Amino acid sequence: MLESEFWDIVQSAGSPDRVDPVEQCEAITNTLSGSSKEHLLGFANLHLALLGQLYTLPILKACYAVIGYVSDDVFEDFRNWIILNGKERFEATVADPEVIASYAKVRDPVEEICGEPLLYVCENSWDGDVEDLEAEYVYPEAPNISLGEPSREEIASELPRLVERFNFGALGRNGDFES
């Protein structure tokens, strides 16, 4: 599968600022349903490669600034959510994670910035043995990065627009977040 086809499929399903990510991933699943194993593997392996491109310290810090905490699952969901925003936003975010402040139209980032459903679109589209499909996934090696123990002030100095917009996820949890 060409990367342009991957992005066409993602973008034709909508964008998280217009469609709930669950609905968006249902549309992707519908598009992929009935596809050959090779086609699904192409989609899955491109998806995994794009997740790998987002596995950087600046994106990890952006996740912390937006959500307020980071775990393996939260970081993976955050990176999937970026992918669900389409190619243009993906590329802009890789270049400058602070661009998220301009396109994330959410009231509660902790609850709404979630791309987990993207992890399952190929498995949900496949009519065969899921383990057989997953056995051929190509997982890029994750770099060894760590957020460590930076202060909120340190993150705020590096990502001021994200911290101003999301305040480490706190505003959404307090119900004071303005979209």
C-alpha positions, 0 to 999 in steps of 0.5 A: 500500500502506498502511503498516499492510499493510507492517508486517503483512507484515514482522511475520507473517514473524517477528522477528530474535530468533526467526527468522534474517533470511534466513528472515524475508525468504524468508517476506516474499518468499513473501507478496509472490510473485504480487503486482501490480507496484503492490503490490510498488512500494508495499512497496518504496517504503514500505521505502525511506521507512522506511530514510530515516527511520532515516538519522539521526546518532543511528542512525548512532552506534548502529550504531557502538556496536553493530557497532564500525565503519560503512560505507554497506553496514553502516549500510544493513544495520543500518537494514534489521535495525531494520525487520525487528524490526517497527513497535513496535521501529522506532518505539521505536528512532527515538525512542531508539536505546538501546532496541536494547539491550533487544531485540537478542538476538544473540551476535555483533552483527557477524555477526547484525545484518544486514538485507541480505536485505530489500533484495531481497524485491520483486525476488525476488517479481517475475516480470517484468523487475527493471529495469522494477520498480526503475525506479519505486522512489522513493528519498528523498534521504539527508541529509548526515550524518557520524559524523566522528571521535568518540572511543569515550568520546564515543559511550559517553557518548551511548549508554551502554546500547548500549556496555555491551551491545555494546562496539562489536561487540568482545565478539561477535568475541572470543566473550565476548558473553553474550546 
